[in-house]
Amino acid sequence: MKHIKGLRWYMIGLVTLGTVLGYLTRNSIAVAMPTLSTELHITNQEYGYIVAAYSACYTIMQPVAGYVLDVLGTKMGYALFASAWAVFCVATAFAGSWQGLAFARGAVGAAEAAMIPGGLKATSEWFPASERPKAVGWFNVGSSIGGMLAPPLVVWAIVAHSWQAAFVVIGLLSFAWALLWIFNYRKPSEHKRLGDEERQYILDGQEARLKGDGGKKTSVLHIVKNRQFWGIALPRFLAEPAWGTINAWVPIFMHQAYGFDLKQIAMFAWMPMVFADLGCIVGGYMPAFFQKHFGVTLIVSRKMVVVLGGFLMIGPGIIGLFTSPYVAIAMLCIGGFAHQSLSGSLITLSADVFGKNEVATANGLTGMAAWTASTLFALVVGALADTLGFPPLFAVLAGMDLLAAAAIWFILQDPERKAARQLAQQGA
């Protein structure tokens, strides 16, 4: 069988496509909301409950999904969850009230909890440590592309047929991807089209804890007792509400604050997602840049990306100082770039500090922390958007991202520096 050169990048392309469809499924409800608010008489607070239902189920299922992926393996585990979210997306079309939408979106959230742990696990299997942040950056691009595609696709479906059609079409696309995944994904040790040279390159560049197929499964309790876990979980808890707000509330913000209609939303709501794409890609290459030009270690380079992203989040934080909708969109574009650049580093850190048989579980647990905050903030936005308005809430998000940057800098330890200090102490 003929080998495919650079097969690892084809694999990450497959992961990226799955992330695109996952986030297309997720963001569809936000774009449809102006129509749903009219047809089903849904208020901002009720929409907040719908968003919170998705986030809560996603939160609860994060460690479960991570554990299932570690037990079943990347191929079967991810296919199972992707098929489930496709079915539940189609089921959204049959909802006739905010309660029905909350139930359907909660089910989607529970299934999509495997999306990021699955992508990270595939990355840890297919990439050496030096290329891992780039690979995570590329598959994380899918989250922004999905958000970018949602406005035109959902608006087209609504104009051409109905809001129900949007969820049916997106669900069918996700199910088609699940089939594509099950027939094409293999681990490097099992893929017949992977050349020996590339296989060796992958193995030589991986840490010892990520090599091989054996190894004892680490308990959840052992992971949560680890300081490194909290060095990732707390920053994710503080940073994730910003991304949840950009995904779920920007179309509503544009509609209510600036009077944008459905077509204007389709024209402008995708723009922050384009910059989020750039954040994913640039953020993936930043660690190598910092290592090369500043001589820092791998972990420190990740921290530097998070700090830079945290400071850029000041952009959307000052959105209330401007009255122009176009300036507001520009600030949201900065926010999209900032969050996705730091998000890639936060996600990658689980593969940097945890072993092969615990990486998906650890990522699921840190994701649970992140989505707990996102769920709570969705309820806050739903309750306060009509009274306080959106600008003060964006300011709070900027402050939380700055706290996330401080938390990762002071809590997360650098194994390379720790080992160097221990050697120095022994030598002394």
Buried (B, 14 or more C-beta within 10 A) or exposed (E): EEBBEEBBBBBBEBBBBBBBBBBBBBBBBBBBBBBBBEEBEBEBBBBBBBBBBBBBBBBBBBBBBBBBBBEBBBBBBBBBBBBBBBBBBBBBBEBEEBEBBBBBBBBBBBBBBBBBBBBBBBBBBBBBBEBBBBBBBBBBBBBBBBBBBBBBBBBBBBEEEBBBBBBBBBBEBBBEBBEBBBEEBBBBEEBEEBBEEBBEBBBEBBBEBBEEEEEEEBEBEEBBEBEBBBBBBBBBBBBBBBBBBBBBBBBBBBBBBBEBEBEBBBBBBBBBBBBBBBBBBBBBBBBBEBBEEEEBBBBBBBBBBBBBBBBBBBBBBEBBEEEEBEEBBBBBBBBBBBBBBBBBBBBBBBBBBBBBBBBBBBBBBBBBBBBBBBBBBBBBBBBBBEEEBBBBBBBBBBBBBBBBBBBBBEBBBBBEEEEEEEEEEEEE
